[in-house]
């Protein structure tokens, strides 16, 4: 079960991380951490540009 307590400090909401097509599992116990939606090349490039501008 995804908890907002784990993701809110990172600026993420757990509700957005529950329904994506890509499952991310813990390497320690295999439990589901999040489900991420796939992104196209344009969305990826935009995210990278935003991260570069932030720093």
Beta strands, then each sheet from edge to edge (+ up, - down):
strand 1: 22-25
strand 2: 32-36
sheet 1: 1+ 2-
end
